[in-house]
Amino acid sequence: MLTQTSELAVRALLLIGLEGGTEPVPPRRLAERLECSPTYLAKTLGLLVKAGVLRSVKGAKGGVYLARAPEDTTLLAIVEGTQGLLIGDYCRAISGSHDDVCGFHHVMQKLHRDMVATLSEATLADLMRRPTAGAAAADRQLCHMQFSGCGADDSDGPARQLQGPVAARSGVT
C-alpha cells in the first residue's frame, strides 16, 4: 500500500519530531539512527522538502527540520509528498458517468476515498504520541517504525524524547 520511501519518510519525520523538530538535524545522523542508506534517505528528505513538509539548512550546522507543527502535518501530505498524488485509474475509458465502469473500479474508488480520508485525519503528532510498539508487541513482531534510541527496549522510552516546543504544541508530555 505504501512505498518503502513513504515508510522511510514517516520514520524520519517521527525521529525529527521526537528530537524537537525546530533545529536542523543532519541527514547523516538521521541515517545512522534509522539504519538506512544515507543516499536513499537524502532523496527521501529532498522529496519532503519539495513538498513543504520539511525545510533544509545548508552548511556545517545544516540539516532538516519540520516546516510546520506536527499536528498540521497529515499523513496524506507525507505520502503524497513521497509517492505523488494518490489516484486510481483502473478503467481506461470513462465516459463522464461512473456507472459505466467495472465493479472492480467501484471498489477501487471506495478504497481510494477511504485511504485519502484516513491519511487526511492522521497527523504526525498522532504518531508521535505512540511512535513504536509496546514491549509486548515488540517481542512478537518487528515494528517498522523502530529506530535507534526509540523503542520498547529503551529504559527511558519514547516519551522521554518528546520534549521542547514540538511536544508542547502536540500536547505530548
Backbone as a ProteinNet text record, in pm:
[ID]
protein_1_A
[PRIMARY]
MLTQTSELAVRALLLIGLEGGTEPVPPRRLAERLECSPTYLAKTLGLLVKAGVLRSVKGAKGGVYLARAPEDTTLLAIVEGTQGLLIGDYCRAISGSHDDVCGFHHVMQKLHRDMVATLSEATLADLMRRPTAGAAAADRQLCHMQFSGCGADDSDGPARQLQGPVAARSGVT
[TERTIARY]
82.9	0	87.6	178.7	272.6	406.8	477.9	609.5	711	826.3	935.3	977.5	970.6	1007.8	913.1	782.5	686	707.8	735.5	759.6	885.2	991.1	1113.4	1086.1	1005.2	970.4	900.1	805.8	734.5	832.9	920.4	1018.5	1110.3	1157.4	1246	1173.2	1049.7	972.6	943.5	917	898.9	1024.8	1137.3	1263.6	1291.7	1270.8	1291.4	1196.3	1070.7	972.8	1007.3	1050.5	1086.4	1209.7	1294.5	1412.8	1381.1	1259	1219.5	1162.1	1212.4	1155.1	1189.8	1250.7	1274.5	1420	1510.4	1653.4	1692.6	1779.8	1820.9	1887.3	1842	1900.4	1979.4	2109	2190.2	2141.9	2128.7	2084.3	2170.9	2299.9	2387.1	2346.9	2315.4	2273	2139.7	2048.9	1920.5	1943.3	2030	2056.6	2114.5	2201.5	2258.4	2149.9	2066.5	1959.8	1855.9	1827.3	1727.4	1785.5	1918.6	1988.9	1949.9	1965.3	1930.8	2041.2	2031.7	2128.6	2120.2	2233.3	2231.5	2186.3	2220.9	2182.6	2031.3	1975.5	1830.7	1755.3	1804.1	1740.5	1746.8	1861.4	1875.5	1772.3	1749.5	1647.3	1508.6	1481.6	1351.9	1331.5	1433.5	1423.8	1404.7	1471.2	1454.5	1310.1	1244.9	1103.4	1016.9	1048.9	972.3	995.5	1116.4	1145.1	1065.9	1069.9	997.5	846.9	795.9	652.6	615.5	713.4	685.9	663.1	697.5	683.2	805.3	921.6	1046.9	1106.6	1193.6	1279.3	1422.4	1510.3	1650.1	1739.2	1849.7	1951.1	2083.4	2153.9	2282.8	2394.6	2507.8	2624.6	2663.2	2769.6	2824.9	2723.6	2636.2	2534.6	2398.3	2402.1	2279.2	2208.9	2096.6	2014.3	1871.8	1780.3	1638.5	1559.3	1449.4	1359.4	1217.2	1120.7	980.3	939.9	869.1	824.2	701	628.5	509.3	492.5	403.9	380.3	333.8	369.8	328.9	178.2	100.3	-45.1	-99.4	-18.7	-58.7	0.4	68.6	131	55.5	-26.4	-105.5	-22.6	-64.8	-0.5	-24.2	-136.8	-162.5	-55.3	-19.6	85.4	218.1	248.2	374.4	374	266.4	258.4	255.7	174.3	169.6	299.1	367.4	497.1	603.2	589.1	689.8	646	515.9	464.9	395.6	360.4	278.5	132.5	45.8	-97.7	-149.6	-233.7	-294.9	-418.1	-399.5	-510.4	-522.8	-640.2	-663.2	-733.4	-677	-736.5	-735.8	-842.1	-844.1	-918	-998.3	-1067	-1020.4	-984.4	-925.6	-1025.9	-1143	-1240.3	-1357.2	-1359.5	-1471.9	-1543.3	-1669.2	-1743.4	-1826.6	-1766.4	-1841.7	-1917.9	-1985.3	-2063	-1983.9	-1978.5	-1907.5	-1991.8	-2114.6	-2198.3	-2146.6	-2065	-2014.7	-1889.2	-1836.4	-1712	-1739.9	-1637	-1649.5	-1665	-1705.1	-1722.4	-1592.2	-1481.3	-1351.2	-1321	-1353.7	-1329.9	-1409.5	-1533.3	-1614.6	-1549	-1499.6	-1432.9	-1307.2	-1230	-1106.5	-1135.4	-1246.3	-1284.8	-1314.4	-1385.7	-1416.1	-1287.5	-1201.2	-1073.9	-993.9	-990.3	-918.7	-977.2	-1109.4	-1174.5	-1143.9	-1154.4	-1128.6	-982.6	-892.8	-750	-716.6	-766.5	-741.1	-800.7	-921	-984.7	-903.2	-859.6	-781.6	-648.7	-578.1	-447.8	-462.9	-577.7	-603	-630.3	-690.1	-722.3	-601.7	-511.9	-396.5	-285.3	-223.7	-115.7	13.2	120.9	249.3	240.5	167.8	150.9	83.8	-13.4	-78.5	23.2	109.9	211.4	315.2	345.3	444.8	395.8	266.4	212.8	243.8	259.9	296.7	383.2	509.8	596.3	634.5	633.8	671.5	578.5	588.9	507.7	553.6	462.8	497.3	585.8	639.3	733.4	673.6	548.2	486.4	475.8	435.3	422.1	558.8	657.4	791	851	813.9	863.7	802.6	679.5	609	636.3	664.1	680	777	832.7	922.3	840	846.4	775.4	859.1	801.3	873.7	911	849.4	878.6	994	1052.1	1165.4	1284.2	1357.4	1485.1	1569.6	1697	1792.2	1756.1	1744.4	1716.7	1569.5	1482.1	1338.2	1270.6	1251.8	1187.2	1145.6	1076.8	1024.3	1135.1	1254.8	1362.5	1443.1	1414.5	1485.3	1433.8	1523.3	1482.4	1398.3	1431.3	1355.3	1235.4	1238.2	1125.8	1108.7	1019.6	998	942.3	865.4	806	913.7	1028	1138.4	1184.5	1179.1	1231.6	1135.4	1011.4	913.5	920.7	1009.4	1027.8	1036.8	1033	1054.2	929.8	949.6	837.6	742.9	795.4	707.8	617	672.2	591.3	482.9	515.9	417.5	305.4	342.3	240.9	155.3	215.4	145.5	60.5	78.2	5.5	63	187.6	253.7	351.1	353.2	448.7	531.4
-119	0	125.6	135.9	247.7	199.3	287	251	254.3	193.4	199	343.2	425.7	566.4	637.5	611.2	673.4	626.8	499	444.6	507	520	584.1	730.2	797	936.9	950.4	862.4	866.4	843.9	743.9	715.1	835.7	897.5	1013.3	1130.4	1154.3	1264.1	1239.1	1114.3	1080.6	1113.7	1072.9	1097.9	1247.4	1320.9	1466.5	1529.9	1489.3	1542.2	1509	1386.9	1345	1418.1	1464.6	1540.9	1688.9	1727.3	1866	1932.8	1896.8	1942.4	2082.1	2163.9	2303.5	2334	2244.4	2262.3	2167.5	2211.9	2124.1	1995.7	1883.9	1753.4	1710	1683.7	1642.2	1508.6	1499.4	1374.9	1254.7	1274.6	1162.1	1102.6	1190.6	1141.8	1068.6	1120.6	1052.6	913.8	905	776.7	675.8	721	631.4	580.4	671.1	632.4	542.8	568.8	491.6	364.8	353.4	239.2	217.9	325.6	319.6	384.6	369.8	427.9	580.9	650	796.9	854.9	787.5	834.9	825.3	710.4	689.8	786.8	805.8	899.5	1041.5	1080.3	1215.4	1240.2	1141.1	1155	1169.6	1089.7	1095.2	1230.6	1279.2	1410.1	1521.1	1508.3	1606.9	1614.6	1499.5	1497.4	1569.1	1548	1612.4	1763.4	1806.1	1950	2009.6	1941.7	1989.9	1997.8	1904.7	1901.7	2001.2	2067.3	2165.4	2104.1	1976.5	1910	1939.5	1948.6	1981.7	2108.3	2170.3	2279.2	2232.6	2284	2244.2	2365.6	2341.3	2443.6	2386.2	2460.8	2415.3	2459.5	2396	2436.4	2337	2373.8	2285.1	2250.3	2341.5	2315.5	2292.9	2250.2	2231.5	2101	2086.2	1967	1998.1	1918.4	1937.5	1951.3	2024.4	2040.6	2052.1	2034.8	2036.9	2175.4	2178	2304.6	2358.9	2270.6	2312.6	2220.7	2257.2	2180.1	2038.6	1939	1801	1783.4	1859.2	1845.2	1903	1978.3	2033.7	1956.4	1846.6	1764.3	1632.5	1618.9	1496.7	1386.5	1264.3	1152.4	1160.2	1219.6	1236.2	1325.3	1434.4	1523.8	1450.3	1365.4	1290	1188.4	1110.5	1006.1	1067.1	1169.6	1231	1305.2	1353.5	1418	1321.2	1194.1	1095.3	1004.2	981.7	891.3	963.5	1088.8	1159.2	1147.9	1210	1207.4	1065	1036.4	904.8	903.9	853.6	845.7	702.3	665.4	533.3	545.9	487	490.5	347.6	273.9	132.6	99.2	190.5	167.8	275.2	232.1	325.6	427.8	386.2	477.3	499.1	616.3	651.7	768.4	746	844.8	935.2	1015.3	1109.8	1047	935.5	870	753.3	747.9	637.5	511	518.6	398.9	304.5	357.4	277.1	198.4	215.7	147.5	8.4	-72.1	-209.4	-212.5	-328.4	-345.7	-324.7	-369.6	-351.3	-203.3	-123.2	20.1	82.7	40.8	92.7	61.5	-61.2	-99.9	-15.3	4.6	82.2	230.1	282.6	420.2	433.7	337.1	339.4	326.6	235.9	219.3	349.3	414	540.5	646.9	662.4	761.8	734.5	608.2	572.2	596.4	561.9	580.8	729.1	809.3	954	1012.7	970.6	1021	982.9	859	812.5	885.1	896.9	965.1	1115.5	1172.4	1315	1341.1	1243.9	1259.3	1239.7	1149.9	1116.7	1219.4	1260.9	1360.1	1303.2	1372.9	1337	1341.2	1436.8	1446.4	1320.9	1266.5	1142.9	1029.7	1018.9	913.8	937.4	1062.5	1095.1	1055.1	1048.4	1008.6	862.4	782.3	641	600.4	639.5	620.7	476.5	387.6	248.4	156.1	28.9	-71.8	-85.9	-126.8	-152.6	-275.9	-298	-407.6	-543.6	-568.1	-698.2	-721.3	-620.7	-634.6	-643.1	-574.6	-575.6	-716.3	-795.9	-932.4	-1022	-994.1	-1078.8	-1041.6	-917.8	-874.3	-758.4	-740.4	-628.8	-508.9	-402.1	-279.6	-204	-169	-96.1	45.4	93.6	229	232.2	118.3	114.1	190	257.1	314.9	330.1	345.3	351.2	461.7	422.9	521.8	545.7	474.9	492.5	358.5	290.4	160.9	110.8	0.7	-55.5	-99.3	-128.3	-173.9	-59.7	64.8	179.2	205.2	223.5	240.5	365.9	471.3	595.2	602	521.7	514.8	639.4	633.5	745.1	868.6	851.9	968.6	1063.5	1008.5	1091.2	1186	1140	1218.6	1328.5	1319.7	1420.4	1538.6	1630.2	1746.5	1869.6	1983.9	2107.9	2159.8	2252.5	2322.6	2232.4	2129.2	2042.5	1964.9	1912.8	1840.3	1929.8	2054.7	2148.3	2172.8	2191.1	2213.1	2090.2	1971	1846	1803.2	1867.1	1827.5	1700.9	1666.3	1545.7	1586.9	1512.8	1542.8	1422
0	0	0	96.9	97.5	45.5	-20.9	-71.4	42.4	17.9	116	140.4	37.5	51.4	147.1	134.5	225.7	368.9	384.4	517.7	579.6	499.9	549	584	504.2	531	665.8	693.5	821.9	936.4	921.9	1026.9	1050.1	941.5	954	1020.5	981.3	1040.3	1187.7	1224	1364.7	1443.7	1391.5	1460.4	1472.3	1365.5	1368.5	1470.3	1467.4	1561.8	1705.7	1729.9	1865.5	1917.3	1826	1866	1885.1	1865.1	1886.5	1763.6	1646	1520.6	1473.9	1562.7	1523.9	1491.7	1527.7	1498.7	1385.3	1295.2	1185.4	1236.3	1182.1	1213.6	1090.4	1106.2	990.8	933.2	801.7	738.1	775.2	792	827.3	962.9	1060	1191.4	1181.1	1099.2	1077.2	1017.6	916.9	851.4	950.2	1038.6	1139	1233.2	1281.6	1375.6	1309.7	1183.8	1111.4	1049.2	1055.2	998.1	852.5	774.4	632.7	550.3	422	330.5	334.9	357.9	357.2	223	114.2	-19.4	-39.2	-3	-15.1	75.5	196.3	288.7	233.6	177.3	121.7	12	-72.8	-178.2	-116.7	-14	53.6	120.7	190.4	256.4	153.7	38.5	-69	-117.3	-127.9	-166.9	-63.4	65.3	172.6	176.5	143.9	135.8	19.4	-94.3	-212.6	-186.2	-106.3	-74.2	35.3	96.2	201.2	338.7	355.5	484.6	572.2	509.9	578.9	520	596.1	547	563.7	480.3	490.7	510.8	578.7	603.6	555.3	471.7	421.2	515.2	500.1	576.3	683.9	758.1	860.5	968.4	1002.7	1104.5	1040.4	915.7	839.9	869.6	806.2	822.7	782.8	831.6	801.4	930.2	922	1035.7	983.4	1073.4	1034	983	871.8	813.1	885.4	952.1	1027.2	1147.6	1233.3	1355.2	1319.7	1401.6	1374.2	1361.2	1439	1428.2	1297.3	1225.5	1096.5	978.8	1008	904.7	895.5	791.9	777.5	711.8	736.6	668	518.3	476.6	334	271.5	339	286.7	275.3	372.9	371.6	257.2	248.2	146.1	6.6	-14.7	-147.7	-179.1	-76.5	-98.2	-145.9	-108.5	-146.6	-260.2	-274.7	-378.2	-491.8	-472.7	-569.7	-529.9	-606.2	-575.5	-573.5	-475.4	-467	-556.9	-675.8	-770.1	-818.1	-854.8	-910.3	-1043	-1144.8	-1277.3	-1330.3	-1299.7	-1330.9	-1459.6	-1509.3	-1635.9	-1734.3	-1850.8	-1947.3	-2000.2	-2035.9	-2096.8	-2001.6	-1940.7	-1854.6	-1921.4	-1956.5	-2033.4	-1943.9	-1861.7	-1780.6	-1666.2	-1687.5	-1583.4	-1526	-1393.6	-1329.2	-1324.1	-1376.1	-1384.7	-1491.8	-1584.2	-1695.7	-1659.4	-1540	-1504.4	-1449.5	-1447	-1397.9	-1245.9	-1193.4	-1049.2	-973.4	-1030.5	-966.5	-948.2	-1050.9	-1043.6	-928.8	-910.8	-799.7	-665.2	-649.3	-525	-504.7	-610.9	-601.4	-571.3	-624.9	-592.7	-443.7	-386.3	-243.1	-161.2	-200.4	-131.2	-133.5	-249	-262.9	-171.2	-171.9	-85.6	61.8	102.8	242.3	280.4	190.7	219.1	231.5	140.9	146.8	274.6	311	433.5	556.7	564.7	680.4	689.3	578	578.6	604.6	569.5	595.9	742.9	811	952.9	1042.7	1005	1089	1069.7	1179.7	1172.8	1230.8	1204.1	1263	1414.9	1469.7	1615.4	1670.6	1597.8	1640.5	1651.9	1553	1554	1662.4	1689.6	1792.6	1932	1950.5	2081.3	2111.8	2007.6	2023.9	1904.7	1908.7	1792.1	1761.3	1862.1	1838.2	1915.7	1884.8	1953.7	2097.6	2186	2324.6	2336.5	2454.5	2477.4	2441.5	2477.9	2449.5	2299.3	2224.7	2079.4	2013.9	2067.9	2009.5	2014.7	2116.6	2126	2018.8	1977.5	1881.7	1736.9	1711.3	1572.1	1564.1	1448	1426.2	1381	1456.7	1420	1318.5	1206.4	1102.4	1145.7	1250.9	1296.5	1397	1431.6	1523.8	1464	1548.3	1510.1	1634	1614.4	1724.2	1822.7	1949.5	2053.8	2078.5	2008.5	2030.6	2013.1	2122.9	2113.1	2248.8	2247.5	2371	2465.4	2410.1	2495.1	2557.1	2522	2579.6	2720.2	2813.1	2952.4	2973	2901.3	2918.1	2824.3	2718.2	2625.7	2542.2	2443.2	2352.8	2420.8	2528	2592.4	2643.7	2685.2	2733.3	2623.7	2500	2390.2	2344.7	2384.3	2345	2440.6	2409.2	2493.8	2405.3	2465.1	2391.5	2323.3	2226.8	2165.1	2087.1	2021	1943.5	2038.2	2147.6	2244.5	2301.6	2329.6	2383.4	2282.2	2154.1	2050.5	2030.3	2049.2	2023.5	2142.5	2256.6	2375.8	2437	2400.5	2449	2558	2667.8	2774.7	2807.6
[MASK]
+++++++++++++++++++++++++++++++++++++++++++++++++++++++++++++++++++++++++++++++++++++++++++++++++++++++++++++++++++++++++++++++++++++++++++++++++++++++++++++++++++++++++++++

